[in-house]
């Protein structure tokens, strides 16, 4: 009886290796089969991006340049206005505007050179072209609406100005679209 307890351990056999290899393959296969189901529980990138604020570095934007950004699937224009554009927008008589709004109400105080507006015409949603038209603002090629350098509708079928998205200045050279100040 004492010989049975003190017997040396048996050497691993080919059968032992096959059991271990089969078990490992089954574990990897189960993980691979479960991965798509687990991944499908996470929200897709479009859903995550739809609500998240977008930060934009303003430093590389040249004076007079218009940059296009997407936030919540909508086009946003960020325009670095020249002193001349600001002066012309402020000189426009409010009674001559279809949707009267002073230029100062469309920009953040102390950041008059930066205009941030939605990039779709308020008539039927077309994308207007920048630096076009009589007022050097935007021109909608679909139906002829004209917007000035403040995004205010000056002529055409568009009933209201280009809307302003919620945004805030994080610093003098960075804005966050999606957060109101």
KOLDOZA-17537 format. One line per 8 residues: number of its first residue (from 1); for each residue x, y, z of N, C-alpha, C. Coordinates in steps of 0.001 Angstrom, whole numbers, plus 500000, padded with zeros to 6 digits. Layout:
BEGIN
NUM> X/Y/Z/X/Y/Z/X/Y/Z ~ ...
This chain:
BEGIN
1> 500792/498826/500000/500000/500000/500000/500849/501257/500000 ~ 501915/501198/500668/502803/502341/500691/503450/502555/499332 ~ 503553/501505/498521/504113/501665/497180/503174/502468/496284 ~ 501863/502379/496478/500894/503093/495652/500950/504589/495928 ~ 501205/504951/497182/501242/506375/497518/502540/507031/497082 ~ 503568/506311/497032/504860/506895/496683/505260/506627/495239 ~ 504313/506217/494415/504639/505935/493019/504967/507235/492296 ~ 505932/507203/491417/506297/508414/490684/505141/508852/489773
9> 505056/510177/489526/503988/510704/488666/504181/510191/487257 ~ 503059/509960/486602/503123/509455/485233/503575/510573/484289 ~ 504305/510212/483295/504755/511164/482293/503540/511637/481475 ~ 503540/512924/481050/502429/513388/480220/502372/512564/478934 ~ 501172/512285/478548/500988/511474/477341/500483/512363/476207 ~ 500413/511756/475074/499892/512479/473915/498428/512835/474143 ~ 497678/512026/474839/496276/512265/475144/496137/513519/476022 ~ 497016/513702/477004/496984/514884/477864/497188/516156/477021
17> 498146/516115/476103/498390/517267/475239/497159/517592/474400 ~ 496511/516566/473850/495315/516797/473029/494180/517404/473857 ~ 493998/516980/475120/492975/517563/475997/493249/519057/476237 ~ 494498/519396/476508/494865/520797/476776/494707/521638/475515 ~ 495170/521122/474384/495071/521865/473127/493610/522063/472717 ~ 492783/521058/472895/491367/521169/472559/490671/522181/473475 ~ 490998/522142/474749/490407/523101/475694/490804/524533/475364 ~ 492064/524741/475018/492524/526078/474667/491853/526565/473388
25> 491740/525704/472393/491081/526064/471139/489610/526397/471380 ~ 488951/525646/472252/487542/525915/472572/487391/527269/473268 ~ 488317/527604/474180/488257/528894/474883/488458/530049/473898 ~ 489436/529915/472988/489676/530964/471992/488468/531089/471060 ~ 487909/529985/470648/486730/529999/469777/485529/530640/470455 ~ 485315/530346/471733/484200/530951/472466/484401/532460/472587 ~ 485634/532876/472854/485927/534314/472931/485702/535005/471598 ~ 486145/534358/470516/485967/534939/469186/484492/535020/468805
33> 483711/534038/469204/482276/534047/468908/481549/535091/469748 ~ 481980/535311/470974/481315/536254/471864/481703/537697/471569 ~ 482882/537937/470993/483370/539300/470766/482387/540182/469992 ~ 481820/539733/468847/480880/540608/468127/479651/540965/468963 ~ 479189/540047/469774/478017/540331/470608/478350/541371/471674 ~ 479510/541258/472269/479935/542226/473293/480181/543585/472646 ~ 480817/543599/471475/481097/544857/470787/479815/545552/470343 ~ 478782/544804/470032/477522/545407/469588/476802/546143/470718
41> 477171/545906/471947/476550/546595/473074/477057/548026/473230 ~ 478225/548339/472691/478790/549694/472789/478151/550584/471731 ~ 477979/551894/472016/477426/552799/471002/478412/552992/469858 ~ 477892/553198/468651/478781/553386/467510/479401/554780/467543 ~ 480394/554992/466707/481156/556246/466710/480265/557443/466379 ~ 479299/557256/465486/478404/558355/465116/477556/558793/466312 ~ 477098/557827/467095/476307/558150/468278/477152/558874/469317 ~ 478361/558419/469512/479252/559072/470472/479546/560497/470018
49> 479819/560667/468728/480158/561992/468209/478961/562923/468151 ~ 477762/562374/468110/476587/563215/467942/476341/564155/469110 ~ 476782/563814/470278/476523/564674/471409/477759/565301/471997 ~ 478897/564876/471586/480132/565360/472186/480499/566735/471630 ~ 480972/567633/472475/481443/568919/471969/482672/568732/471079 ~ 482866/569678/470163/483997/569660/469249/484874/570858/469574 ~ 486169/570615/469752/487109/571714/469990/487829/572038/468692 ~ 488019/573340/468473/488683/573796/467259/489755/574805/467631
57> 490976/574552/467153/492091/575470/467364/491998/576555/466297 ~ 491860/577802/466726/491685/578921/465805/493009/579482/465290 ~ 494111/579150/465945/495412/579737/465610/495791/579572/464129 ~ 495603/578406/463510/496042/578284/462115/495081/578893/461091 ~ 493934/579423/461513/492960/579974/460569/493379/581403/460201 ~ 493657/581624/458934/494120/582926/458452/492976/583934/458443 ~ 493326/585197/458541/492331/586266/458466/491639/586187/457104 ~ 490309/586186/457115/489531/586066/455886/489149/584642/455521
65> 489689/583673/456204/489443/582263/455891/488170/581765/456578 ~ 487485/580831/455910/486314/580156/456470/486658/578681/456602 ~ 486470/578128/457798/486745/576718/458054/485411/576008/458279 ~ 485320/574794/457760/484108/573989/457931/484368/572897/458958 ~ 483434/572744/459898/483528/571743/460957/482173/571049/461035 ~ 482169/569782/461432/480903/569096/461644/480697/568850/463133 ~ 479500/569174/463606/479106/568917/464997/477683/568407/464969 ~ 477462/567245/465602/476156/566581/465605/475622/566365/464196
73> 476528/566097/463275/476142/565818/461895/475764/567058/461105 ~ 475961/568237/461666/475608/569471/460976/476867/570273/460661 ~ 476813/570944/459501/477934/571750/459046/477975/573066/459822 ~ 479168/573428/460275/479395/574690/460985/480472/575462/460228 ~ 480219/576764/459985/481227/577641/459404/481874/578439/460525 ~ 483199/578487/460540/483948/579348/461454/484740/580302/460571 ~ 484389/581574/460673/484975/582593/459789/485837/583554/460596 ~ 487073/583741/460147/487984/584719/460746/487819/586004/459934
81> 487008/586910/460435/486633/588107/459698/487727/589177/459736 ~ 487806/589907/458647/488744/591019/458564/488116/592240/459240 ~ 488950/593249/459511/488431/594494/460088/487402/595131/459152 ~ 487654/595052/457854/486726/595614/456859/485385/594885/456906 ~ 485411/593561/457000/484170/592783/457065/483370/593137/458315 ~ 484054/593302/459438/483374/593659/460690/482757/595047/460562 ~ 483515/596003/460019/483012/597368/459869/481800/597416/458946 ~ 481840/596689/457834/480706/596670/456908/479478/596023/457540
89> 479687/594952/458304/478559/594278/458964/477918/595200/459998 ~ 478721/595967/460701/478192/596865/461740/477564/598113/461144 ~ 477969/598502/459940/477419/599691/459293/476076/599422/458620 ~ 475704/598164/458434/474449/597836/457762/473262/598304/458598 ~ 472357/599077/457999/471181/599525/458757/470249/598345/459061 ~ 469845/598220/460311/469002/597088/460727/467686/597041/459966 ~ 467131/598209/459616/465843/598223/458907/465971/597671/457489 ~ 467186/597545/456965/467398/596990/455632/467531/595464/455661
97> 467517/594872/456850/467712/593427/456976/466370/592691/457020 ~ 466346/591513/456434/465143/590678/456461/464875/590175/457878 ~ 465926/589761/458568/465849/589294/459954/466794/590191/460773 ~ 466301/591364/461228/467189/592341/461873/467861/591800/463133 ~ 469167/591871/463136/469963/591468/464289/471308/592179/464189 ~ 471711/592908/465240/473013/593596/465165/474164/592598/465127 ~ 475227/593008/464480/476414/592154/464359/476952/591764/465736 ~ 476922/592685/466688/477456/592422/468024/476714/591287/468718
105> 475446/591045/468363/474667/589964/468971/475008/588603/468368 ~ 475780/588605/467289/476084/587350/466594/477497/586845/466867 ~ 478266/587585/467650/479630/587181/468002/479794/587274/469509 ~ 480832/586645/470024/481134/586724/471458/481908/588016/471739 ~ 481580/588660/472830/482233/589910/473203/483747/589720/473330 ~ 484478/590634/472719/485933/590555/472746/486517/589663/471663 ~ 485656/588985/470918/486110/588086/469841/485341/588413/468564 ~ 485260/589714/468247/484461/590168/467107/484917/589594/465775
113> 486181/589212/465685/486716/588706/464419/486255/587273/464123 ~ 485694/586573/465101/485287/585177/464903/483781/585070/464801 ~ 483307/584579/463670/481880/584316/463473/481693/582807/463356 ~ 480797/582254/464154/480511/580817/464145/479023/580654/463855 ~ 478683/580033/462711/477291/579859/462303/477089/578465/461714 ~ 475828/578008/461731/475491/576774/461019/475681/577022/459527 ~ 476124/576013/458797/476487/576169/457394/475441/575735/456403 ~ 474159/575871/456740/473109/575520/455790/472153/576693/455633
121> 471762/576959/454405/470825/578032/454111/469523/577776/454854 ~ 468948/578828/455389/467716/578682/456174/466474/578585/455294 ~ 466652/578569/453981/465511/578389/453087/465189/576901/452936 ~ 466101/576158/452330/465874/574718/452131/467059/573859/452531 ~ 468040/574437/453200/469146/573646/453725/470326/573442/452810 ~ 470381/574145/451704/471542/574032/450816/472776/574600/451518 ~ 473945/574281/450990/475191/574799/451563/475617/576031/450767 ~ 475587/577215/451394/475998/578422/450674/477512/578492/450479
129> 477918/579230/449468/479322/579391/449124/479875/580638/449804 ~ 481039/580519/450437/481647/581630/451151/482329/582625/450234 ~ 482451/583871/450699/483085/584966/449971/482414/585202/448627 ~ 481113/585073/448593/480369/585222/447343/479258/586250/447528 ~ 478783/586763/446411/477628/587649/446419/477993/589093/446671 ~ 476974/589918/446626/477113/591362/446753/477724/591789/448086 ~ 477493/591026/449149/477957/591406/450480/479207/590651/450918 ~ 479787/589853/450005/481014/589091/450272/480887/588143/451463
137> 479643/587771/451780/479410/586817/452868/479269/585426/452287 ~ 478007/585000/452130/477704/583696/451544/476614/583865/450510 ~ 476664/583022/449487/475650/582997/448443/475148/581575/448314 ~ 473836/581398/448379/473247/580064/448215/472972/579850/446731 ~ 473677/578926/446083/473517/578745/444642/472192/578078/444253 ~ 471507/577488/445200/470266/576783/444879/469125/577744/444552 ~ 468929/578753/445410/467782/579632/445231/468119/581106/445337 ~ 469417/581437/445484/469858/582811/445382/469875/583645/446648
145> 469744/583052/447807/469811/583840/449034/471215/584401/449220 ~ 471283/585643/449712/472556/586300/449987/472667/586578/451477 ~ 473822/586252/452049/474104/586500/453465/475331/587393/453548 ~ 475352/588294/454532/476511/589169/454696/477574/588490/455549 ~ 478636/589218/455893/479757/588648/456635/479416/588384/458100 ~ 478203/588709/458489/477720/588385/459825/476741/587210/459778 ~ 476525/586651/458573/475610/585528/458412/474142/585940/458406 ~ 473895/587235/458226/472515/587737/458187/472004/587709/456757
153> 470767/587252/456578/470184/587177/455244/469901/588605/454765 ~ 470376/588901/453565/470202/590246/453010/469242/590237/451825 ~ 469174/589099/451113/468288/589002/449960/468016/587539/449671 ~ 466813/587274/449139/466486/585929/448709/465368/585302/449503 ~ 465111/584059/449230/463990/583402/449899/464274/582937/451331 ~ 465525/582972/451762/465832/582543/453136/465104/583476/454110 ~ 464341/582913/455060/463543/583762/455946/464301/584311/457151 ~ 465352/583624/457582/466076/584046/458782/467578/583952/458556
161> 468328/584563/459466/469797/584546/459416/470332/583134/459624 ~ 471596/582933/459272/472246/581664/459580/472300/581542/461104 ~ 471772/580456/461660/471746/580325/463121/473142/580163/463717 ~ 473240/580505/464985/474498/580399/465721/474427/579188/466634 ~ 475365/578250/466498/475358/577078/467383/475845/577470/468778 ~ 475577/576640/469765/476131/576938/471091/477645/576710/471072 ~ 478390/577714/471495/479848/577580/471541/480400/578512/472596 ~ 481614/578214/473008/482296/579033/473992/483781/579079/473667
169> 484420/580149/474095/485868/580268/473929/486540/579610/475122 ~ 487350/578588/474854/488128/577914/475892/489348/578765/476218 ~ 489915/579375/475186/491028/580316/475322/490896/581300/474162 ~ 491852/582195/474014/491791/583152/472905/491944/582481/471551 ~ 492512/581289/471520/492752/580608/470249/492056/579256/470148 ~ 491082/578996/470990/490391/577708/470927/488924/577889/471313 ~ 488023/577261/470513/486604/577271/470849/486119/575850/471034 ~ 485037/575718/471786/484376/574437/471973/482952/574602/471494
177> 482622/573916/470392/481281/573950/469833/480475/572858/470515 ~ 479329/573229/471021/478488/572266/471723/478292/572633/473170 ~ 478921/573695/473603/478765/574197/474968/478524/575678/474893 ~ 477433/576112/475473/477165/577540/475516/477878/578155/476725 ~ 478287/579382/476570/478977/580071/477667/478002/580511/478744
